[in-house]
Amino acid sequence: MKGQRQVDWEAIRAKASTFSEQAFAFVQDGLSHTVKSVHGDVTRDPERQGASDERFHVTGQQLCLGLRELAIQRYGLLAKTVLHKWGVRKTDDFGTIVYAMIDRAELRSSDRDSIEDFAGVYDFDEAFEQACPR
């Protein structure tokens, strides 16, 4: 089963140390952005407040797409450049950051989640050039 794979926390910690704290903050913001995009604004719906986190789960692929969208909203044509400055060059890097945050107990994962969910979701050059035509 995918969720029962052994996670190499030592390797994740080593890789995650190359990313700036701004990258971690951006991923945290991107998670909120993605949950809102996928599930709606749970803070404005009294019936949905306090619902389990599992109910509002997003996949690694959904998060990568949400992070792309948020980067373009915030940084426009410079989105890829900003992410590169923080050390983020591919969607796999988002996975490393997410799993480092899980290791630090800042995020939680479900049994369905895997770091491989972030692998090759999109190519940065194509994803950011298509979104920002010249």
C-alpha positions as CSV (number, residue, x, y, z in Angstrom):
1,M,0.0,0.0,0.0
2,K,1.2,3.5,-0.9
3,G,0.8,5.0,2.6
4,Q,2.8,2.3,4.3
5,R,6.0,2.9,2.4
6,Q,9.0,3.8,4.6
7,V,9.8,7.5,4.5
8,D,13.5,8.3,4.6
9,W,13.3,11.2,7.1
10,E,17.0,11.7,7.2
11,A,17.2,12.3,3.5
12,I,14.2,14.6,3.6
13,R,15.8,16.7,6.4
14,A,19.0,16.9,4.4
15,K,17.2,18.0,1.2
16,A,14.9,20.4,3.1
17,S,17.8,22.3,4.6
18,T,18.6,23.7,1.2
19,F,15.3,25.6,0.9
20,S,14.8,29.0,2.4
21,E,12.3,29.7,5.2
22,Q,10.3,31.7,2.7
23,A,9.7,28.5,0.7
24,F,8.3,26.9,3.8
25,A,6.0,29.9,4.5
26,F,4.9,29.9,0.9
27,V,4.0,26.2,1.0
28,Q,2.0,26.8,4.2
29,D,0.1,29.7,2.5
30,G,-0.3,27.5,-0.6
31,L,-1.9,24.8,1.4
32,S,-4.5,27.2,2.7
33,H,-5.1,28.5,-0.8
34,T,-5.5,25.0,-2.2
35,V,-7.9,23.8,0.5
36,K,-10.0,26.9,-0.1
37,S,-9.9,26.4,-3.9
38,V,-10.8,22.7,-3.6
39,H,-13.2,22.7,-0.6
40,G,-14.4,26.3,-0.4
41,D,-13.9,28.7,2.5
42,V,-14.5,26.5,5.6
43,T,-14.0,29.5,7.9
44,R,-17.2,31.2,6.6
45,D,-19.4,28.1,6.9
46,P,-20.4,27.4,10.5
47,E,-21.5,23.9,9.7
48,R,-18.0,23.1,8.3
49,Q,-16.0,24.7,11.1
50,G,-14.4,22.2,13.3
51,A,-14.8,19.4,10.8
52,S,-11.9,16.9,10.6
53,D,-8.8,17.8,8.6
54,E,-9.3,14.6,6.7
55,R,-12.6,15.9,5.3
56,F,-10.7,18.8,3.7
57,H,-7.6,16.8,2.6
58,V,-5.9,17.8,-0.7
59,T,-3.6,15.5,-2.6
60,G,0.0,16.2,-3.5
61,Q,-1.0,16.9,-7.1
62,Q,-3.7,19.3,-6.0
63,L,-1.3,21.1,-3.7
64,C,1.3,21.5,-6.5
65,L,-1.3,23.0,-8.8
66,G,-2.5,25.3,-6.0
67,L,1.1,26.4,-5.4
68,R,1.6,27.2,-9.1
69,E,-1.6,29.2,-9.1
70,L,-0.6,31.1,-5.9
71,A,2.9,31.8,-7.2
72,I,1.5,33.3,-10.4
73,Q,-1.0,35.4,-8.5
74,R,1.6,36.7,-6.2
75,Y,4.7,37.1,-8.4
76,G,3.3,37.0,-12.0
77,L,6.1,36.7,-14.6
78,L,8.7,36.4,-11.7
79,A,7.0,33.4,-10.2
80,K,9.6,30.8,-11.4
81,T,12.4,33.2,-10.6
82,V,11.2,33.7,-7.0
83,L,10.8,30.0,-6.4
84,H,14.2,29.3,-7.8
85,K,15.7,31.9,-5.5
86,W,14.2,29.9,-2.6
87,G,15.7,26.7,-4.0
88,V,12.5,25.3,-5.5
89,R,13.0,24.1,-9.0
90,K,10.5,21.2,-9.5
91,T,7.3,19.9,-7.9
92,D,9.4,17.2,-6.1
93,D,10.8,20.1,-4.1
94,F,7.4,20.9,-2.8
95,G,7.0,17.4,-1.7
96,T,10.3,17.6,0.2
97,I,9.2,20.8,1.9
98,V,5.8,19.3,2.8
99,Y,7.3,16.1,4.3
100,A,9.9,18.2,6.2
101,M,6.9,20.1,7.7
102,I,5.2,16.8,8.5
103,D,8.4,15.7,10.2
104,R,8.4,18.9,12.2
105,A,4.7,18.3,13.2
106,E,3.6,21.4,11.3
107,L,1.4,19.4,8.9
108,R,-0.2,16.0,8.9
109,S,-0.5,13.3,6.3
110,S,-3.0,10.6,5.7
111,D,-2.3,6.9,4.9
112,R,-3.1,7.7,1.3
113,D,-0.3,10.3,1.0
114,S,3.2,9.7,-0.3
115,I,6.1,11.9,-1.2
116,E,5.9,10.4,-4.6
117,D,2.6,12.2,-5.1
118,F,4.7,15.3,-5.8
119,A,7.0,13.8,-8.4
120,G,6.9,15.4,-11.8
121,V,3.4,17.0,-11.5
122,Y,4.5,19.6,-14.0
123,D,7.6,21.0,-15.6
124,F,8.4,24.4,-14.1
125,D,9.5,25.9,-17.4
126,E,6.4,24.9,-19.2
127,A,4.0,25.6,-16.3
128,F,5.2,29.1,-15.6
129,E,5.8,30.2,-19.2
130,Q,2.3,29.0,-20.3
131,A,0.7,30.9,-17.5
132,C,2.7,34.1,-18.2
133,P,2.7,34.6,-22.0
134,R,5.2,37.1,-23.4
